[in-house]
Amino acid sequence: MHVKNKVRMYRAMTNLTQEELAKKLGVSRQRMVAIESESSDPSLELALRMARFFKVRVEDLFSLD
């Protein structure tokens, strides 16, 4: 199964660069690039931190294809 995400959309809504968001979440910019391009899935912990940061449910950020 493929995991789709809306991370780029939520990041754009907060006017953050990938690097700025990565720093706030404690990950590398390369990790953010991989997640946004859907070439890599975040760990459960990171997905939860991202949802908390954007003040949305995990299901609002990620879904199964």
MODELLER restraints for C-alpha pairs under 7 A, 6 or more apart:
rsr = mdl.restraints
at = mdl.atoms
rsr.add(forms.Gaussian(group=physical.xy_distance, feature=features.Distance(at['CA:1:A'], at['CA:64:A']), mean=6.67, stdev=0.5))
rsr.add(forms.Gaussian(group=physical.xy_distance, feature=features.Distance(at['CA:1:A'], at['CA:65:A']), mean=6.42, stdev=0.5))
rsr.add(forms.Gaussian(group=physical.xy_distance, feature=features.Distance(at['CA:2:A'], at['CA:64:A']), mean=5.88, stdev=0.5))
rsr.add(forms.Gaussian(group=physical.xy_distance, feature=features.Distance(at['CA:2:A'], at['CA:65:A']), mean=5.25, stdev=0.5))
rsr.add(forms.Gaussian(group=physical.xy_distance, feature=features.Distance(at['CA:3:A'], at['CA:62:A']), mean=6.59, stdev=0.5))
rsr.add(forms.Gaussian(group=physical.xy_distance, feature=features.Distance(at['CA:3:A'], at['CA:63:A']), mean=5.66, stdev=0.5))
rsr.add(forms.Gaussian(group=physical.xy_distance, feature=features.Distance(at['CA:3:A'], at['CA:64:A']), mean=4.68, stdev=0.5))
rsr.add(forms.Gaussian(group=physical.xy_distance, feature=features.Distance(at['CA:3:A'], at['CA:65:A']), mean=5.91, stdev=0.5))
rsr.add(forms.Gaussian(group=physical.xy_distance, feature=features.Distance(at['CA:4:A'], at['CA:38:A']), mean=6.57, stdev=0.5))
rsr.add(forms.Gaussian(group=physical.xy_distance, feature=features.Distance(at['CA:4:A'], at['CA:62:A']), mean=5.67, stdev=0.5))
rsr.add(forms.Gaussian(group=physical.xy_distance, feature=features.Distance(at['CA:4:A'], at['CA:63:A']), mean=5.28, stdev=0.5))
rsr.add(forms.Gaussian(group=physical.xy_distance, feature=features.Distance(at['CA:4:A'], at['CA:64:A']), mean=6.06, stdev=0.5))
rsr.add(forms.Gaussian(group=physical.xy_distance, feature=features.Distance(at['CA:4:A'], at['CA:65:A']), mean=6.30, stdev=0.5))
rsr.add(forms.Gaussian(group=physical.xy_distance, feature=features.Distance(at['CA:5:A'], at['CA:61:A']), mean=5.32, stdev=0.5))
rsr.add(forms.Gaussian(group=physical.xy_distance, feature=features.Distance(at['CA:5:A'], at['CA:62:A']), mean=4.41, stdev=0.5))
rsr.add(forms.Gaussian(group=physical.xy_distance, feature=features.Distance(at['CA:5:A'], at['CA:63:A']), mean=6.36, stdev=0.5))
rsr.add(forms.Gaussian(group=physical.xy_distance, feature=features.Distance(at['CA:6:A'], at['CA:61:A']), mean=5.02, stdev=0.5))
rsr.add(forms.Gaussian(group=physical.xy_distance, feature=features.Distance(at['CA:6:A'], at['CA:62:A']), mean=6.61, stdev=0.5))
rsr.add(forms.Gaussian(group=physical.xy_distance, feature=features.Distance(at['CA:7:A'], at['CA:36:A']), mean=6.00, stdev=0.5))
rsr.add(forms.Gaussian(group=physical.xy_distance, feature=features.Distance(at['CA:7:A'], at['CA:61:A']), mean=6.07, stdev=0.5))
rsr.add(forms.Gaussian(group=physical.xy_distance, feature=features.Distance(at['CA:8:A'], at['CA:36:A']), mean=5.82, stdev=0.5))
rsr.add(forms.Gaussian(group=physical.xy_distance, feature=features.Distance(at['CA:18:A'], at['CA:29:A']), mean=5.98, stdev=0.5))
rsr.add(forms.Gaussian(group=physical.xy_distance, feature=features.Distance(at['CA:18:A'], at['CA:32:A']), mean=6.24, stdev=0.5))
rsr.add(forms.Gaussian(group=physical.xy_distance, feature=features.Distance(at['CA:19:A'], at['CA:29:A']), mean=4.93, stdev=0.5))
rsr.add(forms.Gaussian(group=physical.xy_distance, feature=features.Distance(at['CA:22:A'], at['CA:28:A']), mean=5.59, stdev=0.5))
rsr.add(forms.Gaussian(group=physical.xy_distance, feature=features.Distance(at['CA:22:A'], at['CA:29:A']), mean=5.41, stdev=0.5))
rsr.add(forms.Gaussian(group=physical.xy_distance, feature=features.Distance(at['CA:22:A'], at['CA:32:A']), mean=6.20, stdev=0.5))
rsr.add(forms.Gaussian(group=physical.xy_distance, feature=features.Distance(at['CA:34:A'], at['CA:40:A']), mean=5.25, stdev=0.5))
rsr.add(forms.Gaussian(group=physical.xy_distance, feature=features.Distance(at['CA:35:A'], at['CA:41:A']), mean=5.70, stdev=0.5))
rsr.add(forms.Gaussian(group=physical.xy_distance, feature=features.Distance(at['CA:35:A'], at['CA:42:A']), mean=6.49, stdev=0.5))
rsr.add(forms.Gaussian(group=physical.xy_distance, feature=features.Distance(at['CA:47:A'], at['CA:58:A']), mean=6.61, stdev=0.5))
rsr.add(forms.Gaussian(group=physical.xy_distance, feature=features.Distance(at['CA:48:A'], at['CA:58:A']), mean=6.33, stdev=0.5))
rsr.add(forms.Gaussian(group=physical.xy_distance, feature=features.Distance(at['CA:51:A'], at['CA:57:A']), mean=5.62, stdev=0.5))
rsr.add(forms.Gaussian(group=physical.xy_distance, feature=features.Distance(at['CA:51:A'], at['CA:58:A']), mean=5.25, stdev=0.5))
rsr.add(forms.Gaussian(group=physical.xy_distance, feature=features.Distance(at['CA:51:A'], at['CA:61:A']), mean=6.90, stdev=0.5))
